[in-house]
Amino acid sequence: MSIFRKRKTALVLGGGSARGLCSVGVLKAFVTHFGEGKLPFDMVVGTSIGSLIGAAYCSGMSVKEIEKRALRFTWPNLVDFGLHKTGLIKGDKLESIIEGLIEGATFDNLKLPFALTTTDIHTGEGNLHTSGDLVKLVRASCSWPGFFNSVEIGGRLLADGGIRCSIPTKEAHMLGATFTLAVNPGFAISGAKIDNAFKALVQSVQIMGDELNSYQAREADIVIKPGLSGEIGQFDFAKAPYIIERGEKATLERMDEIKKKLWRFF
């Protein structure tokens, strides 16, 4: 933990499933201005799909390669159905994708300090991880109950970090960050007609999630929120090119502001 106490600036990557791929675009924008491997932050903190993208970057994978692999995120590649206690999807395919992205990296040998969040599905407790089995923890952080099976680690059943902590700005501050840039993918609040119970349930989750995101992002010094409409849902991995482009565009539009604020910390 001591390595984090010395750090000042943090990039905070929020969840959002397919919408969270906008974080790849954010990284692309920083590569354009600072160069590959020269992210102007001292640490990365991620939740849900933000933990997957963050772990891949901190392991040393190029942003170009991360984008290439993100474009292959399709439901056939992600989903392996099998009824379990906490989800309809086993998650073994997801774990294989994670392994391919971090390529054997551990918390101890990452190129850049990294932390992620999970939620204890029994107690409701939010957890911040800076050590442990990186692959299993990223898998847990991406596993929304009811869809992906939760992951048992250390006697606890861990699930998606976004349940309790959709944008881990507070957690970045806990690790010593005095400047945070948070990526808020937002939720897909659709204006479509609500004409059945399932649509009503989904819409209610989107509304609650959007409010949680807005609340947790307030603690960040800068918030990047790409202009993703309510028509872009959490399951729209087929729209990855557009989602990534929106993340890059939103970041480039504010790059002068970002650089001015960042220079104070160098």
TARA-V824880 format. One record per residue. N is the residue number from 1. RES is the residue in one small letter. SS is DSSP state (helix for helix, strand for strand, loop for the rest). PHI is phi in radians with two decimals (NA if undefined). BURIAL is # if it has 24 or more other C-alpha atoms within 12 Angstrom, else .. Layout:
# TARA-V824880
n=[N/N]
res=[RES/RES]
ss=[SS/SS]
phi=[PHI/PHI]
burial=[BURIAL/BURIAL]
This chain:
# TARA-V824880
n=[1/2/3/4/5/6/7/8/9/10/11/12/13/14/15/16/17/18/19/20/21/22/23/24/25/26/27/28/29/30/31/32/33/34/35/36/37/38/39/40/41/42/43/44/45/46/47/48/49/50/51/52/53/54/55/56/57/58/59/60/61/62/63/64/65/66/67/68/69/70/71/72/73/74/75/76/77/78/79/80/81/82/83/84/85/86/87/88/89/90/91/92/93/94/95/96/97/98/99/100/101/102/103/104/105/106/107/108/109/110/111/112/113/114/115/116/117/118/119/120/121/122/123/124/125/126/127/128/129/130/131/132/133/134/135/136/137/138/139/140/141/142/143/144/145/146/147/148/149/150/151/152/153/154/155/156/157/158/159/160/161/162/163/164/165/166/167/168/169/170/171/172/173/174/175/176/177/178/179/180/181/182/183/184/185/186/187/188/189/190/191/192/193/194/195/196/197/198/199/200/201/202/203/204/205/206/207/208/209/210/211/212/213/214/215/216/217/218/219/220/221/222/223/224/225/226/227/228/229/230/231/232/233/234/235/236/237/238/239/240/241/242/243/244/245/246/247/248/249/250/251/252/253/254/255/256/257/258/259/260/261/262/263/264/265/266]
res=[m/s/i/f/r/k/r/k/t/a/l/v/l/g/g/g/s/a/r/g/l/c/s/v/g/v/l/k/a/f/v/t/h/f/g/e/g/k/l/p/f/d/m/v/v/g/t/s/i/g/s/l/i/g/a/a/y/c/s/g/m/s/v/k/e/i/e/k/r/a/l/r/f/t/w/p/n/l/v/d/f/g/l/h/k/t/g/l/i/k/g/d/k/l/e/s/i/i/e/g/l/i/e/g/a/t/f/d/n/l/k/l/p/f/a/l/t/t/t/d/i/h/t/g/e/g/n/l/h/t/s/g/d/l/v/k/l/v/r/a/s/c/s/w/p/g/f/f/n/s/v/e/i/g/g/r/l/l/a/d/g/g/i/r/c/s/i/p/t/k/e/a/h/m/l/g/a/t/f/t/l/a/v/n/p/g/f/a/i/s/g/a/k/i/d/n/a/f/k/a/l/v/q/s/v/q/i/m/g/d/e/l/n/s/y/q/a/r/e/a/d/i/v/i/k/p/g/l/s/g/e/i/g/q/f/d/f/a/k/a/p/y/i/i/e/r/g/e/k/a/t/l/e/r/m/d/e/i/k/k/k/l/w/r/f/f]
ss=[loop/helix/helix/helix/helix/loop/loop/loop/strand/strand/strand/strand/strand/loop/loop/loop/helix/helix/helix/helix/helix/helix/helix/helix/helix/helix/helix/helix/helix/helix/helix/helix/helix/helix/loop/loop/loop/loop/loop/loop/loop/loop/strand/strand/strand/strand/strand/loop/helix/helix/helix/helix/helix/helix/helix/helix/helix/helix/loop/loop/loop/loop/helix/helix/helix/helix/helix/helix/helix/helix/loop/loop/loop/loop/helix/helix/helix/helix/loop/loop/strand/loop/loop/loop/loop/loop/strand/strand/strand/loop/loop/helix/helix/helix/helix/helix/helix/helix/helix/helix/helix/helix/loop/loop/loop/loop/helix/helix/helix/loop/loop/loop/strand/strand/strand/strand/strand/strand/strand/strand/loop/loop/loop/loop/loop/strand/strand/strand/strand/loop/loop/loop/loop/helix/helix/helix/helix/helix/helix/helix/helix/loop/loop/loop/loop/strand/strand/strand/loop/loop/strand/strand/strand/loop/loop/strand/strand/strand/strand/strand/helix/helix/helix/loop/loop/loop/loop/loop/helix/helix/helix/helix/helix/helix/loop/loop/loop/loop/strand/strand/strand/strand/strand/loop/loop/loop/loop/loop/loop/loop/loop/loop/loop/loop/loop/loop/helix/helix/helix/helix/helix/helix/helix/helix/helix/helix/helix/helix/helix/helix/helix/helix/helix/helix/helix/helix/helix/loop/loop/loop/loop/strand/strand/strand/loop/loop/loop/loop/loop/loop/loop/loop/loop/loop/loop/loop/helix/helix/helix/helix/helix/helix/helix/helix/helix/helix/helix/helix/helix/helix/helix/helix/helix/loop/helix/helix/helix/helix/helix/helix/helix/helix/helix/loop/loop/loop]
phi=[NA/-1.07/-1.06/-1.34/-1.15/-1.53/-1.56/-2.12/-1.85/-2.42/-1.74/-1.96/-1.86/-1.37/-1.50/2.34/0.91/-1.04/-1.07/-1.18/-1.14/-1.03/-1.11/-1.12/-1.14/-1.06/-1.10/-1.04/-1.10/-1.21/-1.10/-1.01/-1.62/-2.03/1.73/-1.08/1.34/-2.15/-1.01/-1.42/-2.36/-1.59/-2.76/-2.20/-2.21/-2.33/-2.38/0.95/-1.13/-1.12/-1.24/-1.18/-1.15/-1.12/-1.11/-1.10/-1.14/-1.20/-1.33/1.94/-1.21/-1.20/-1.12/-1.04/-1.26/-1.05/-1.10/-0.99/-1.31/-1.10/-1.22/-1.70/-1.28/-2.19/-1.05/-1.05/-1.39/-1.74/-1.80/-2.30/-1.15/3.12/-1.18/-2.24/-1.10/-2.10/-2.99/-1.56/-2.04/-1.09/1.73/-1.17/-1.13/-1.05/-1.10/-1.11/-1.11/-1.08/-1.02/-1.18/-1.38/-1.70/0.84/1.44/-1.20/-2.19/-0.98/-1.31/-2.07/-1.15/-1.28/-2.46/-0.95/-2.50/-2.45/-2.49/-2.07/-2.38/-2.18/-1.32/-1.24/-1.40/-1.69/1.42/-1.26/-1.50/-2.17/-1.97/-2.02/-2.17/-2.73/2.02/-1.35/-1.05/-1.08/-1.12/-1.23/-1.11/-1.03/-1.09/-1.11/-1.70/-1.79/-1.28/-1.00/1.67/-1.79/-1.61/-1.11/-1.18/-2.03/-1.51/-2.40/1.03/1.43/-2.03/-1.72/-1.84/-2.31/-0.87/-1.14/-1.25/-1.03/-1.94/-2.42/-1.40/-2.35/-1.41/-1.18/-1.04/-1.15/-1.10/-1.13/-1.06/-1.58/1.81/-1.22/-1.91/-2.42/-2.29/-1.99/-1.90/-1.78/-1.96/-1.17/1.28/-2.01/-1.58/-1.39/-1.62/-1.56/-1.19/-1.10/-1.63/-2.16/-2.72/-1.14/-1.12/-1.08/-1.11/-1.13/-1.07/-1.10/-1.14/-1.12/-1.09/-1.13/-1.11/-1.13/-1.13/-1.18/-1.08/-1.01/-1.05/-1.13/-1.31/-1.32/-1.04/-1.39/-1.46/-1.30/-2.38/-2.08/-1.72/-2.17/-1.04/-1.39/-1.70/-1.28/-1.15/-1.40/-1.68/-1.62/-1.13/-1.78/-1.52/-1.14/-1.13/-1.71/-0.93/-0.99/-1.18/-1.07/-1.11/-1.07/-1.16/-1.12/-1.14/-1.08/-1.09/-1.31/-1.07/-1.13/-1.98/-1.09/-1.06/-1.09/-1.06/-1.13/-1.05/-1.29/-1.18/-1.05/-1.14/-1.87/-1.95]
burial=[./././#/././#/#/#/#/#/#/#/#/#/#/#/#/#/#/#/#/#/#/#/#/#/#/#/#/#/./././././././#/#/#/#/#/#/#/#/#/#/#/#/#/#/#/#/#/#/#/#/#/#/#/#/#/#/./#/#/./#/#/#/./#/././././#/#/././././././#/././#/#/#/#/#/#/#/./#/#/#/./#/#/././#/#/#/././#/#/#/#/#/#/#/#/#/#/#/#/././././#/#/#/#/#/././#/#/#/#/#/#/#/#/#/#/#/#/#/./#/#/#/#/#/#/#/./././#/#/#/#/#/#/#/#/#/#/#/#/#/#/#/#/#/#/#/#/#/#/#/#/#/#/#/#/#/#/#/#/#/#/././././././././././././#/././#/././#/#/./#/#/#/./#/#/./#/#/#/#/#/#/#/#/#/#/./././#/#/#/#/#/#/./#/#/#/#/#/#/#/#/#/#/#/#/#/#/./#/#/././#/./././#/./././.]
